[in-house]
Amino acid sequence: MTEQTGLIKTINGPHEAPEGRRPGLVNRRGFLLASGLTTASAIVTMHSADALAQARKQAAPFGFMVTPQQFGAIGDVDMATGRGTDDTAALKAARDFCEASGAMLVLTSYYKYTGTLELNAPIKIDGIGRHACGLYMDIDREIEGVHINSSDVSIENLEVAAHIPRTIQNGQGTYGTCITIGTLFYRAVFSGPTLIEPDPITGTILRALKLTRAEGSASGHALAITGRASGASITDIDFIGASPAARHGDAILIHWGTTGRDFPLKAQGGAPVAPLVLRKEAQATTYHPNNITIDDIRVRNTGRLAALSSVYNISITNVDFDGLDDGEAGNGVQLIDLVVGDEADRYAHPDDAGKVYHNIKVANVLARNVTGSGRNALALIDVSG
């Protein structure tokens, strides 16, 4: 049966929309009852901006959810090898719909995505379990995997596997990731003489995730938090490198960000911003991630638990870490590295000035196979670059 409304077109499969509900959108109770959603009970086609605004108004009160299959995804990728259907277009359509409507995006299978999945508005992405569904991110070393550019983003109960063809270079630590929150280098955008500041990113929730490297991937960091990111809650995460050749560099990189680097960079949110005037280096502003809570994590095949660069109010607790020694002298594994940055507050934003490196807590860590740079498990201010 095919229905056409002013908002969406729905091809109803074996699970018809409950009476009084919008066709093509499923509430939590309906989702739990409708196990056939993995075979795509509906295909949703979006129309005008006004229609999307109407969708948000109608969907939000009921907690509606959609699956990528409703937008044409197949969901058959092999998370180790990347073989399978490329579902990038369907996932983009599902994301756009959920960001506009307020519906939850529920992953019920494994999907391949090529390039960066930009999340530029509040959205909740939930899965049926980290061992039952996920995203295979086929990316380059100069872009992120899942890139969170908005406040109030939640990702839970799924796997994210990153594949990059080449190892990241120094200064590119927020690229080649499974997930990046924030932006390392913001373009400086002015309104007359006034710098338009990037928006803070708050209220991020990452829970019950598995962050992995795919077979054949070069090394990169698993999770990067940078720029104006604050107030993130990260709990119950598995950081699993695939092998010595395809390990995670850092499980967690938390790093200051800046405006004003005088070379071409992606605008905030990945979208073009005009007019662009790049602030000179001497006038740069730095932003320092803060109030980040990380708890209950397991780390395997990873070069370092965490690198922290000019941050504050960071808590990392309840860690099970099993390191990896790659056999190269001085290039084993560490727990924590406090690396150089704008710790002198020379360019710090007023919200961050005077706070850098305050209240760093690492507690209840079970660590095995730690060798470290110079055989030190903890490096304080590593100036090696």
C-alpha positions as CSV (number, residue, x, y, z in Angstrom):
1,M,0.0,0.0,0.0
2,T,1.4,3.4,-1.0
3,E,0.3,6.6,0.7
4,Q,1.2,10.2,-0.2
5,T,1.0,13.1,2.3
6,G,2.3,16.6,2.0
7,L,5.3,15.7,4.1
8,I,6.4,12.1,3.3
9,K,5.8,9.3,1.0
10,T,5.5,6.0,2.7
11,I,5.5,2.4,1.3
12,N,4.1,0.4,4.2
13,G,5.5,-3.1,4.6
14,P,4.3,-5.8,7.0
15,H,4.4,-3.3,10.0
16,E,1.7,-0.7,9.3
17,A,2.0,2.6,11.2
18,P,-0.2,2.4,14.4
19,E,-3.5,4.2,14.1
20,G,-3.0,7.9,14.9
21,R,0.7,7.8,14.2
22,R,2.6,9.3,11.3
23,P,3.3,6.6,8.7
24,G,7.0,5.9,8.2
25,L,7.9,7.0,11.8
26,V,8.0,4.4,14.6
27,N,7.8,5.1,18.3
28,R,9.8,3.1,20.9
29,R,7.1,0.6,21.7
30,G,6.4,0.1,18.0
31,F,10.0,-0.4,17.3
32,L,10.4,-3.1,19.9
33,L,7.3,-4.9,18.5
34,A,8.3,-4.5,14.8
35,S,11.3,-6.7,14.5
36,G,10.9,-6.6,10.7
37,L,12.2,-3.1,10.5
38,T,15.6,-4.5,9.5
39,T,14.0,-5.3,6.2
40,A,12.8,-1.8,5.7
41,S,9.1,-1.3,6.4
42,A,9.1,2.2,4.9
43,I,10.9,4.5,2.6
44,V,10.8,8.1,3.6
45,T,11.3,10.9,1.0
46,M,11.8,14.4,2.3
47,H,10.4,17.5,0.7
48,S,10.6,21.2,1.5
49,A,12.0,23.0,4.5
50,D,8.5,23.8,5.7
51,A,7.7,20.2,5.5
52,L,10.7,19.3,7.7
53,A,9.7,22.0,10.2
54,Q,6.3,20.4,10.3
55,A,7.9,17.0,10.8
56,R,9.9,18.2,13.8
57,K,6.8,19.7,15.4
58,Q,4.8,16.5,14.9
59,A,7.5,14.0,15.7
60,A,9.2,15.4,18.8
61,P,6.3,14.9,21.3
62,F,6.1,11.2,20.5
63,G,9.8,10.3,20.5
64,F,9.6,8.9,17.0
65,M,12.4,6.9,15.5
66,V,13.5,5.9,12.1
67,T,16.0,3.4,10.7
68,P,18.5,3.9,7.8
69,Q,16.6,1.2,5.8
70,Q,13.6,3.5,5.6
71,F,15.8,5.8,3.5
72,G,17.1,3.0,1.3
73,A,20.1,1.6,3.2
74,I,21.0,-2.0,2.8
75,G,23.1,-2.5,5.9
76,D,25.3,-5.5,4.8
77,V,28.9,-4.3,5.3
78,D,31.5,-6.5,6.8
79,M,32.9,-4.4,9.6
80,A,36.4,-6.0,9.4
81,T,36.9,-5.7,5.7
82,G,34.5,-3.0,4.5
83,R,33.0,-5.2,1.8
84,G,29.4,-4.5,1.3
85,T,27.0,-1.8,0.0
86,D,27.9,1.8,0.4
87,D,25.0,3.3,2.3
88,T,26.3,6.9,2.5
89,A,23.4,8.5,0.6
90,A,20.8,6.8,2.7
91,L,22.6,7.6,6.0
92,K,22.9,11.3,5.0
93,A,19.2,11.4,4.2
94,A,18.3,9.7,7.5
95,R,20.6,12.1,9.4
96,D,19.1,15.2,7.7
97,F,15.6,14.0,8.5
98,C,16.4,13.3,12.1
99,E,18.2,16.6,12.6
100,A,15.2,18.5,11.1
101,S,12.4,16.4,12.7
102,G,13.8,15.5,16.1
103,A,13.2,11.8,15.4
104,M,15.8,9.3,16.8
105,L,18.0,7.4,14.3
106,V,18.1,3.7,15.2
107,L,20.8,1.5,13.7
108,T,19.7,-2.1,13.3
109,S,22.5,-3.5,11.1
110,Y,26.0,-2.6,9.9
111,Y,26.3,0.3,7.4
112,K,29.2,1.6,5.3
113,Y,29.8,5.3,5.1
114,T,32.3,7.0,2.9
115,G,33.7,10.3,4.1
116,T,32.9,12.3,7.2
117,L,29.4,11.9,8.8
118,E,28.9,15.5,10.0
119,L,26.4,16.0,12.8
120,N,25.6,19.7,12.8
121,A,22.4,19.8,14.8
122,P,21.1,18.0,17.9
123,I,20.5,14.3,17.2
124,K,20.2,11.0,19.0
125,I,21.7,8.0,17.3
126,D,21.0,4.7,19.1
127,G,21.7,1.1,18.1
128,I,20.6,-2.4,19.1
129,G,23.9,-3.1,20.7
130,R,27.7,-2.5,20.1
131,H,28.1,-6.2,19.0
132,A,25.0,-6.1,16.7
133,C,25.2,-2.9,14.6
134,G,27.4,-0.1,13.6
135,L,29.1,2.2,11.1
136,Y,32.1,1.4,8.9
137,M,33.7,4.7,8.2
138,D,35.9,4.7,5.1
139,I,37.8,8.0,5.4
140,D,41.1,9.6,4.6
141,R,43.7,10.7,7.1
142,E,42.8,14.3,6.6
143,I,39.1,14.1,7.6
144,E,37.2,12.9,10.6
145,G,35.0,9.8,10.9
146,V,31.8,10.8,12.8
147,H,32.2,14.6,13.4
148,I,30.1,16.2,16.2
149,N,29.7,19.9,15.5
150,S,26.6,20.6,17.6
151,S,25.5,20.5,21.2
152,D,23.1,17.8,22.5
153,V,24.3,14.9,20.3
154,S,24.0,11.4,21.7
155,I,25.5,8.2,20.2
156,E,24.8,5.0,22.0
157,N,24.9,1.2,21.7
158,L,26.8,0.7,18.4
159,E,30.2,0.1,16.9
160,V,32.2,2.6,14.8
161,A,35.1,1.2,12.8
162,A,37.5,3.6,11.1
163,H,39.5,2.7,8.0
164,I,42.2,5.1,6.7
165,P,44.7,4.3,4.0
166,R,47.7,6.3,5.5
167,T,48.8,7.0,9.0
168,I,47.9,10.5,10.3
169,Q,50.6,13.1,10.4
170,N,51.7,15.3,13.3
171,G,49.1,18.1,13.8
172,Q,46.3,16.0,12.3
173,G,45.3,14.1,15.5
174,T,41.6,14.9,15.2
175,Y,41.5,13.3,11.7
176,G,41.3,9.6,10.9
177,T,39.3,9.1,14.0
178,C,36.2,7.0,14.8
179,I,34.6,10.0,16.4
180,T,35.7,13.7,16.8
181,I,33.9,16.2,19.0
182,G,34.7,19.8,18.0
183,T,37.1,21.4,15.6
184,L,40.9,21.7,15.9
185,F,41.4,24.7,13.5
186,Y,38.4,27.0,13.1
187,R,38.5,29.5,10.3
188,A,38.4,33.0,11.7
189,V,35.2,34.7,10.4
190,F,34.6,38.4,11.0
191,S,31.6,40.7,11.0
192,G,33.4,43.9,10.4
193,P,36.2,44.0,13.0
194,T,34.4,41.6,15.3
195,L,35.4,37.9,15.4
196,I,32.5,35.6,15.2
197,E,33.2,32.9,17.7
198,P,32.5,29.2,17.0
199,D,29.6,27.9,19.1
200,P,30.4,25.9,22.2
201,I,29.6,22.2,21.9
202,T,28.0,20.9,25.1
203,G,25.8,18.0,26.2
204,T,27.5,15.3,24.2
205,I,26.7,11.7,25.3
206,L,28.7,8.7,24.1
207,R,27.7,5.5,25.8
208,A,28.1,1.7,25.3
209,L,30.2,2.1,22.1
210,K,32.9,-0.1,20.5
211,L,35.5,2.0,18.6
212,T,37.7,-0.1,16.4
213,R,40.2,0.0,13.5
214,A,39.2,-2.0,10.4
215,E,41.5,-4.6,8.8
216,G,44.1,-2.9,6.6
217,S,43.7,0.5,8.2
218,A,46.6,2.7,9.1
219,S,46.8,3.9,12.7
220,G,44.9,6.8,14.0
221,H,43.3,8.0,17.2
222,A,39.9,6.5,18.3
223,L,38.2,9.5,19.9
224,A,39.3,13.2,19.7
225,I,37.8,16.0,21.6
226,T,38.9,19.5,20.7
227,G,38.1,23.2,20.4
228,R,35.0,24.5,22.2
229,A,33.9,21.1,23.5
230,S,32.8,20.9,27.1
231,G,30.4,19.0,29.3
232,A,30.7,15.6,27.5
233,S,29.8,12.4,29.2
234,I,31.7,9.3,27.8
235,T,30.9,6.0,29.5
236,D,31.2,2.3,28.9
237,I,33.4,2.4,25.8
238,D,35.6,-0.4,24.2
239,F,38.6,1.0,22.4
240,I,39.9,-1.9,20.3
241,G,42.8,-1.6,17.8
242,A,42.7,-4.3,15.1
243,S,46.4,-5.3,15.1
244,P,49.8,-3.9,15.7
245,A,49.7,-2.4,12.2
246,A,46.2,-1.1,12.6
247,R,46.2,0.0,16.2
248,H,44.7,3.1,17.7
249,G,47.3,5.7,18.4
250,D,45.5,7.3,21.3
251,A,42.3,5.9,22.7
252,I,41.4,9.5,23.7
253,L,42.9,12.7,22.5
254,I,41.7,15.9,24.2
255,H,43.3,18.9,22.6
256,W,43.0,22.7,22.5
257,G,41.7,24.3,19.3
258,T,42.1,27.7,17.7
259,T,41.0,30.3,15.2
260,G,43.5,32.2,13.2
261,R,45.8,29.7,11.5
262,D,46.6,31.4,8.2
263,F,46.0,28.6,5.8
264,P,42.9,27.1,4.1
265,L,40.8,25.0,6.4
266,K,37.3,23.7,6.6
267,A,34.8,26.1,8.0
268,Q,32.9,25.3,11.2
269,G,30.5,22.5,10.6
270,G,32.1,21.6,7.3
271,A,29.9,24.2,5.4
272,P,31.3,27.1,3.5
273,V,31.2,30.4,5.4
274,A,31.5,33.8,3.6
275,P,33.1,36.2,3.7
276,L,36.1,34.5,5.2
277,V,38.9,36.6,6.6
278,L,41.7,34.7,8.3
279,R,43.0,36.1,11.5
280,K,46.8,36.3,11.7
281,E,48.7,34.0,14.0
282,A,49.6,36.8,16.5
283,Q,45.9,37.5,17.0
284,A,44.7,33.9,17.4
285,T,42.2,32.7,20.0
286,T,42.5,29.3,21.6
287,Y,39.7,27.2,23.0
288,H,40.3,24.5,25.7
289,P,38.1,21.5,26.1
290,N,36.8,21.1,29.7
291,N,34.4,19.3,32.0
292,I,34.8,16.0,30.2
293,T,33.9,12.9,32.2
294,I,35.2,9.5,30.9
295,D,34.3,6.4,32.9
296,D,34.3,2.6,32.5
297,I,36.5,2.1,29.5
298,R,38.4,-0.9,28.1
299,V,41.5,-0.3,25.9
300,R,43.3,-2.9,23.7
301,N,45.9,-2.6,20.9
302,T,46.3,1.1,21.5
303,G,49.5,3.1,21.8
304,R,48.3,5.4,24.6
305,L,45.3,5.7,26.9
306,A,45.0,9.5,26.6
307,A,46.9,12.6,25.4
308,L,45.8,15.8,27.1
309,S,46.9,19.2,25.6
310,S,46.0,22.4,27.4
311,V,42.6,21.2,28.9
312,Y,41.0,21.4,32.3
313,N,38.4,19.7,34.5
314,I,39.0,16.3,33.0
315,S,38.1,13.0,34.8
316,I,39.2,9.6,33.5
317,T,38.2,6.7,35.8
318,N,37.7,3.0,35.9
319,V,40.1,2.0,33.1
320,D,41.2,-1.5,32.0
321,F,44.2,-0.9,29.7
322,D,46.3,-3.6,28.0
323,G,49.0,-1.9,26.0
324,L,50.9,-2.9,22.9
325,D,54.7,-2.7,22.5
326,D,55.5,-2.5,18.8
327,G,59.1,-3.4,19.4
328,E,60.7,-0.1,18.4
329,A,63.0,1.5,21.0
330,G,61.3,4.4,22.9
331,N,58.0,3.8,21.0
332,G,56.0,1.6,23.3
333,V,52.9,2.5,25.0
334,Q,52.0,5.1,27.6
335,L,49.1,5.9,29.9
336,I,48.8,9.7,29.9
337,D,50.8,12.3,28.0
338,L,50.3,16.0,29.0
339,V,51.5,17.6,25.7
340,V,52.5,21.1,24.9
341,G,49.9,23.7,23.9
342,D,48.7,27.2,24.9
343,E,49.3,26.3,28.6
344,A,50.7,29.9,29.1
345,D,47.2,31.3,28.3
346,R,48.7,33.6,25.7
347,Y,45.7,33.3,23.4
348,A,43.1,31.7,25.6
349,H,39.5,32.6,25.2
350,P,38.2,34.5,28.3
351,D,36.1,31.5,29.3
352,D,39.3,29.4,29.5
353,A,41.9,31.8,30.7
354,G,43.7,30.8,33.9
355,K,42.2,27.3,34.0
356,V,44.4,25.2,31.7
357,Y,45.6,22.0,33.3
358,H,43.5,22.5,36.5
359,N,41.7,19.5,37.9
360,I,43.0,16.6,35.8
361,K,41.9,13.3,37.5
362,V,43.0,9.8,36.4
363,A,41.9,7.1,38.9
364,N,41.3,3.4,39.3
365,V,43.4,2.3,36.3
366,L,44.4,-1.3,35.7
367,A,47.3,-1.2,33.3
368,R,49.3,-4.1,31.6
369,N,52.1,-4.0,29.1
370,V,53.0,-0.3,29.6
371,T,56.5,0.7,28.4
372,G,56.1,4.4,27.6
373,S,58.5,6.9,26.0
374,G,61.7,6.5,27.8
375,R,60.1,3.7,29.8
376,N,57.9,6.1,31.6
377,A,54.2,5.3,32.0
378,L,53.4,9.0,32.5
379,A,55.0,11.8,30.4
380,L,54.7,15.3,31.6
381,I,55.0,17.9,28.9
382,D,56.4,15.9,26.0
383,V,58.1,18.4,23.7
384,S,59.0,15.8,21.1
385,G,56.0,17.0,18.9
